[in-house]
């Protein structure tokens, strides 16, 4: 009970990169104090850039300008992740080099204690390959509590943008390409591993704050665990004939969940956090960018899509904005056959509809448990326990409809 053990440490990642002489990106053990105002933070950011990049090391400070990047700073999920608000901005550093060139980079600062829920080593591994495949900004350097990337000249989407049919089609096409990228390492889907880790940590907390403790004690973790197990079984057996589902469930009680993991939703390298604030667009060039791969991992295709659909709810978490079947089918057509969306079969549309909406439920569970860990670890004054109930109650509200849909689909698959 009480304190949560640290899982991943971004300082260790930066130091390890420098000690091992990695040539793929620069590294520095320097940190930037995130509690400072931008004017007070700027000299340290300039010092960091000089330490990271040799060609800038002897430039006068007057050649550097530091500003916050507009657009993403209003993003709710990024607010909750402590990444880019309350003096934790994404910074644009512009440099006038000796040859007269104007160069800009993005400096991204990690929020306090985000290493409890984000695997920075996994993130850095993914960024290198995703960047090579044309996704996101190029990774230039890592430092004690952040990273430096190339600057993307584009605006951050707002939730309303995702409802735009043209942008929705482009997001679907880009996600199709994203899911084709091969990242070295284990291809094991991480959803249930991550939920299990989150559950273990979230179910063993204590709060000094009386109100937080009162709300925390109102949670039945026995019920939450039961919901996780039931949802895991259903989601993992999508696409498996009903009779085989029954046999696997009865005959392989101990390992049924692991056994089924290879039988349904394709496992791909997933973004896992594709909200509007993690999508940028250059309107003039009509070019779309996915950014911020902190939660990226091999995972179920359906989870990545279902989680994205949840983000239609926007910053106010208005789930009445969740995309309807017609909007989802529009997305699926451009995801499944980007070059020939009108040729997608009804059978494939139905299958992906069931898949995405079942894993949508898992998205609510994931972020609900995540919120409880943040309630303990985050220094930000935010109602994280309230956010847990917001997501968990939405899960319970939608569960009957979409579990019934999945069961009906499984039944038809077995006839």
N, C-alpha and C positions, 0 to 999 in steps of 0.2 A: 504494500500500500504506500501511497505518497509519491515520492519523486519518480520521474520516468528516466530510465537509462538512456544515454545518448547512443544513437545508432550510427549516424554518419556525420563526419566533421569536415567542413569545407576547408578549414585551415590545413588539415592533414593532407587533403588533396593537393593544395597549392605547394606545400613543402615537399611532398613526395614527387610532384612533377619536376621541381627544380633539382632535387637531389638525384633523381634518375636521369637528368640531362635530356628530357624529352624535347625533341626538336619540332614537334607538330604545333606547339603554341608556347608563348612566353609565360613565365610565372614569377611571382614575387610573394614573399611572406607578409608584405605590408598589408595593413588593414585601414579602412576608413571609418572613423567614428560616426555612426549613423544618427546619433542624437543631436549632432550639430546642425545649425542652420546652413543653408546653401552657401552664403558668403564665407562662413567659417570653415565649411567643408572643402571649398574649392582649392585652397593651397595644398591640402593633403592629396586631393585628387590629381592635381598637377604633378606633385612629387611622385605619386604612384605611376603616372604615365611616363615620366622621365626615367623611372627605375625599370619599367617594363620595356621601353622601346629606345634602343641605343641612339637612333637618329634624332631623337628629341631630347636627349639627356643634357645637352649644353645650350638649348634654346632658352631665351629669356622668358620669364613667366608671363610677360605682357603678350606673348604670341599665343597664349592659351585662353580660351573662354569656356566656361562651364555653365550649363543651363539644364533645367529639367525638361524632359521630353513630354510634350502635351499629348493628350488623347488617352493613354492607358491609365493615367493617374486616377481616373474616376471609377475604374473597374472594381466592382464589389468583391469578386473572388480574389483579385489581387490585393484588395484591402485586407481581406481575411488572411491571405498568405503573408501579409506584412512586407510585401516586396516593394511597393512603389507609392506608399503614402506615408503621412506622418513622419516626414524627414527620411523616408526610405525610397528616394526616387530612382527612376531610370534617368541617367544623366547623359547628355550629349556634350562631348568634349570636342571643340573645334580648335585646330592648330594651323597656324600659318608657318609653313616650313621655310627653310632658308632659300629654296629655289622659287619661292613665291606661291607654291601650291597650297590650296586650302584643303585640309583633310579633316574628316570628322569620324569619331568612333563613339560607340555606346558603352557606357560603364554601368553595369547592373549590380546593385548592392543586394546582398542577401539579408533578409530580416532576421532579428534575434531568434534563435532556437528553431529556425526552419529546418535545420539539419536533423531534427527529430523525426521528420516525416518525409524528407527528400533525400534520395540517394545521389549525392553530388558526383560520385565516381561514375555511376551509371549514366547520369545526365551528360557529363563531359564526353564519355565514350560515344554516346548517341549523336551529339552535336557534330562531331567530326565527320561522321558518315552521312548524316542528313544534310549537312552543308555541302558536301561533295555531290550530293544528289540534287542540289538546287533548292533546299528548304532552309528557311530562316536566314539569320545573319551568320557570317563566318566567325568562328571562334578565333580570337587573336591572342588572348591571354587569360590567365586566372590569377587571382590574388587571395589574400587571407580571408576576405569575406565578400567575394564577388567575382565577376568575370568581365572581360572587355570583348566586345564584338564589333564587327563592321556596322556602320550606320545604314539603316534602311530608310529611304526617303518615301514615306507612305504614312497614311493615317490609320489609326486603330479603329476597327469597326465598333459600332454600338449594337446592342441587341436587335434593334429594329432592322438593321442592315441584313441580318441573317434571314429575315422573312422575305427579302427581295428575291424574286424567282431567279433573276439572272445571277446574283451573287450566290444564292443557294446552290445553283447548278455548278458554278465554278468551285465552290468549297467542296462539293461532292467529287468533282473531277480531281482536284488536288489531293483529297483524302485517298482516293483510289491510288494515285501515284505514291503517296506517302506510305501506304500500306504495302507497297512493293519493295521498299528499301530493306536491304539485308544488313543487320547489325551483328557483328561477331559476338559470340557468347551463347549462353543458354537460350533456347527458344521456348522455355517453359512459360506459359501465361502466368502473370503475376497477380491478377485480380484477387483471387481467393487467398493467396499468400499474404498480400498487403492487407486485406480486410481482416485476416486472422491476427496479424501483428497489431493492427489498430485496435481490434477488439480486446486483445490481451492487455494492452496498455490502458485503453479507455475504461476497462472494467475494474481497474485497480487504483483509482485515484482518490485523493482526499483534498478538500479545499479549505483554506483558512477563512475565505469569504463565506459568511453564513448563508447568504442568499444563493450563491453558487452551489454550496453543499446541499441546501434544501432541494434545489432543482435536480441535482445529481442523484440524490437518494430517491427521487420519484421515478427514476428509470429502472425498469425491470430488465436486467442484463440476461436473465434466464430466457425471457421472451425474445430479446434481441438475438441471442444465440440460436434459438429455435428458428427464427425467421431466416437467419443467414443460412443455416443448414438446408431448410426447405427450398429456399431460392436457389441455392447452389445446385441441388439435385435437379430441379426443373431446368435451369439454364444449361446445365452441362449435357442434358439428354435431349435437347432440341434436335430434331432430325433423326433420332433413333427410333425405330419401330417400337410401338407400345409394348409388345410382348418381350422384346429384348430389354426394354427399360425395366420391366417387372423382374425378369430373371437377374439382371445385373444388380438391381436393388436388393433382392432377397438373397442371392447366392454370394454376393461380394459385399456384405455389410460393412466390413472394415475399410475396404479400399474402393468402394463403389464410386466415390467422387473422383478420385485420381484416375480410375479406369476409364471413366466416361469423358475425361477431358479432351480426348483426341477425336471424339465422335460427332462434334456438332459445329459450332461457330468457328470459322477459320481463325487460326492464331496468326497474328500479324504484329509488326512493330507499330504500336499505337501511340498516339499523342496523349490520350487519357485526360486532357484538360482543355478541350477545344471550345472555349468560350469566346465571346466576341472580342474581349481584350487581348486574346492571343492570336488574333487574325488581323492582318494589316492589308491595306489595298492602296496602290497608286492609281488614282482615278484617271489620270491623263494617259498612263501607259496601259491601264486596265490589267494590272499585274497584282496577283494575290500572294500574300506571304503568310505562312504559319510561323509563329515564334514561340519562345519559352517552352522548352522541352523537359522541365523539371520532373514531371511525372511520367515521362515517356518510358515505355517498357514493352516487351512482348506481352500481348494480351489478346482477348477475344475481339474480333472485328465488331461484333454486335455491341460490345461495351463502349467502344470508341464512338460509335454512331449514336447509341442511346444516350450517352453522357452529353454529347453535343446537342441533342434535341432538348435535353433538360435546360440547357443554357439559353434557349429561346425565351425562358421566363424572365431573363434580364436581371438587372441589379436589384430590383424589388422582389425577386423570386415570385413573380406572378405566374403561377403554373397554369392559369387559364390560357396563357399564350403558347403552351406546348403545341407543336405542330400537329395539325389534323392529318387524317389518312391521306388525303389528296396531296398535301404539302410533303409528306414523307415519301410518297410514291414518286413525286417529282425529283426528290433528292436521290432516291434509290436508282432511278433510271440513269441518271448521270454518273452515279457511282459505279454501277454494275457494267454499263456499256457507254463509256464517255463519248465515244465516236458515233454510236448508234443508239441513243437513248430510247428511241421509239420502238426498238426491236426487243426490248426486255420483255420476257414472258410474264404473264399473270402469275404463274406458279412461282417464279423467282421473286417477284414483288411480294407475294404473300409470305414466302419463307423469310425474307429479310425483315419484313414488317414484324413478324412474330419474334424473330431473333433480337432485333434492336429494342423492342419494347419490353422484352423480358430483362435484358441487361440494363435497360433504363432504371429498373427497380434497384439493381445492384449499385448503380451510381448514387442513388439516394442513401443507401446504407453506408457506402464508402465515405461520402462527405459528412454524413451525420457523425460517424465515429471519429473522423478527422477533427471535427469541431470540438469534441470533448477533449482531445489531446491539446488543441490550441487553447482551450479554456484554462488548462493547467499551465501551459508553457508560455503563452503569448503575453508580452507586456502591454499590449494594446487594450484599452478599455472598450471592449465590444462584448455584446451578449452572445457569446459562443454557445452556452447551454441552450439559449433560445433558438439558435441556429440548428442545433442538434434536433430539437423537437420539430422545427419547421421542415427539415428534410425527412425525418423519420415518420412524421405524421403524413406527409405527402406520399411516402412509400406505402403506408398502410391504406391510404385512400385509394391508391391506384392498383394495389396488389391483386384484389379479387378479379378485377376486369382483365388484367393482362396475364395472370396465372391461368385463369379460365381459358383465355385465348390460346395460351401455350399448350394446355392440356387438350383442348379441342384439336389443335394442330397435330399433336402427338398421336391422338387417337386416329385421325385420318391417315397419318403416315403408316399406321400399323394395319390398315384394312386392305 
